[in-house]
Every structure is written in C-alpha cells, then in structure tokens.
Amino acid sequence: MTTTYPAIDELKAQAKRLRQAMNDRGTTLTHSAALEMIARQHGVRDWNTLAALAAKPNAAPKTPLFVGAHIRGRYLNQPFTGEVLALSALPGGDLHRITIHFDEPVDVVTFESFSAFRQRVNAQIDADGISPRKTSNGVPHLVLDL
C-alpha cells in the first residue's frame, strides 16, 4: 500500500492558507507551526518527514487497497479471500489498520481435535500488506497478496 502526498509546493500553499485563516480569526500562527500542522494532518510526525515523503516519486501500489476491495492472502498461515471493510492509516504513517470479512470462515487453530473459526478480523499491516505481529513460530499473523 502506497500513500501519495501532494507536491511540496502544494503542501506549502496549504500551510500558507492555514496560517492566513488562523490569523484572520485572531490566532497568530507562524509559518513553521503551520507547516508542522499540515504534516500532522497528513499523518506524519513533522514537516521534515512530510517533505521527504513528498519528494519521493509517488509510485502506484501493486494492488490498490480500498474499502470494498476483494483481496486474498494468509491469516495465521491459513489461505483466505475476503473483502476490506475498513482501512485507515495509523499515526506515524508506517502502518495501517484493516478490517477484513473472509468469504469463508478460517480455522485459526491447528490442533486436530479442536477448531476455532473466524470470519472477520482486525489487524495492522505495513506498506507490503504484512502484519508486524507474528505467531510463536515467527509467521506474520496476516499476509496479503498484493
């Protein structure tokens, strides 16, 4: 999943408009503070981080993820297909929260005499569609085929 950012000139223009609007309302705001606020609005920690991200080429994701997208992958090492019900960026910009409704319930227990099926899961994923959380044997909880 790739986040695209406006060009640096557009980001600076947003900061200028924000500063002007705040000054019009009687709240003095420096240009530096406006840039920091714009960075926070885009989900990153500071202006320098946002400027660096905006300077990178905005490559399209391999498979676009969006609410309603039909996806496939592995959950707790079990194959699945399903639909994205929710998707949001987490603060810091490195991870996203995703909710998936599986087409068919997935058995999340590998013990032969016991089963536990899940049809809807919430997880965090990185830009490659891989969960940072891992099972006790080191396999990521969720891996999307992007």
N, C-alpha and C positions, 0 to 999 in steps of 0.2 A: 504494500500500500504506500503510495507516494503522496505527500502533501504538496500542493503547489502554492507558491507565495507570489504576491504581486511584485512587480519590479521595484527596486529601491526608490526610484523617483516617485512612484505611486504611494509607497509607504510613507515617504517624507511629506507628500502632499496631504495624506490622511492626518499626519501629526500636525501639520500647519492648520488644517481645518478644525481639528480638535482644540488646538490652542486658541484659535480665534473664537470658537464657540464658547469656551470656558471664560475667556476674557470678556466677551460680550455679556456674560452672566455675572460678572464681577469677581470671578475667581482667577487670580493670576496664576498662570502656568508657564513654566519655562519650556523652551523648545526641547531641551534634554528630557524633561519629565514627560512631555507629550510623546516623544519617541519611545520611552520606556513603557508608557501606557499602551501604545499601539502594539508593541511587542507582546505584552500580556494578552491583548485581545486576540492575537494570532496564536496563543497557546505556548509561547516560549518564555524563557526566564528574563531575558533582557534584550536591549536593542542590538548589541553586538552579535548575539546569536541569530536574531532575525535577519540582520543584514547579511550574515554569512550564508544562511539558508536561501535567502532571496537571490544571492549572487550565483548560486548553483543552477545549472540548467534544470528546468522542470521536466523531468522525464516522465512519461506516462507509465502508470503501473502495468504489470504484466496482465493481471485480470482485475478490472475495476471492482472494488468492494463498495457496495452501497446497500441501503435498506431495501429489501426485496430481491437482492441478488441471489441466484441459486448457486451454491458452492459445494465443493467436495473436499474431503481431507480425512484426517485420522484424529479421533478423540480417545484418549487413553489407549492408544495404539489399535483402536478398532475403526475400520473404514466407515464413512458416513457420507450422505448427501443431505443437503438441507437448505434452508432459507435464512438469510440475515434479517433478523427482526429489529435490531438496534445496533448502532455503530457510533462511537464518539471518541474524540481524542482526549487523552489524559493530560494533565498539566505536565509540562516539560517537552511535549511533542514527540517523545520516543515510542510511547505505547498507545494502543487504542483499546477501548473496551468494546466487546462484541457480544451480542446475544444471538444464538443460532437455534432454530427449531429444526430438528432432524426429520427427514421424511419418514424414516422407520426408527423406532427406539433402538438405542445402542446399549448392549450389555457391558457395563463398566467393571464387572467382576470376572476375574479369570479362573476362579475356583470352580471345579467341575460340578459340585453338588449345590451351588448357590448362584443366583443371578440377581442383578440389580439393573434395571433398565432406566435410561434417561432419554427424554425426547427433546428437552430444552436445556441449554447450558449458557452460562455467562462466563466469559474468560477475558484475559488480556492477551493481546498479540503485538508483535513488533511489525516493522515495515515489510518483513518477509512472510508474515502470516504465521509466525511461530510463537507459541506461548513461552514466556520466560520461566514459568513454573514447570517443574519436572517431577516425574514419578520417582520412586525409590531406586529404580534401575537406570535413571538418567534420561528417560524418554520424555520429550515435552508433552504436557497434557493435551495440547491442541496444535495440529499442524495442518494448515490449509494448503491446498493445491492451487497456487496462483499462477 
